[in-house]
Amino acid sequence: MPTNYRYKRKSTRSRTWPETEATIKFLELVSATETSKKKSITGGVVDLGASGMFLKTSEVVPTQADVEIEIRFDPESKSSKLRLHASGKTIRSGGNGIGIEFKSIDLTRLQRCIIEKMHRAERLAKSTHGTDSVGRH
């Protein structure tokens, strides 16, 4: 991502887990007669913050498009504890992905999803490495 976008942000964004993905839905203009249809794009979430996110995809979405967003911190899991819905608008699109500014997001829910993902990652690491809660074998 070009550095100039990073400095324009009002709040910070953090890298997500590599498996984090999102699907965005938006209305796409289909013809000159202004017919539109709902289009869906799924990609990897590169970074995420309280005010926006960056979705890695080769798809292009018009800037200022209103989008519905579903973020899945663990796409393999069916748990609703690792899913979050939000709405936003595209602020840039092309090349390696789509920059989205949130219009509406439940920050408490976002926090809970991140904490749940951290707990699951910790439990997985412990079971894989055979350590107990204080790191002993």
Summary of the structure (lengths in Angstrom):
residues: 137
radius of gyration: 17.2
end to end distance: 41.9
largest distance: 67.6
contacts: 353
relative contact order: 0.17
helix: 23%
strand: 43%
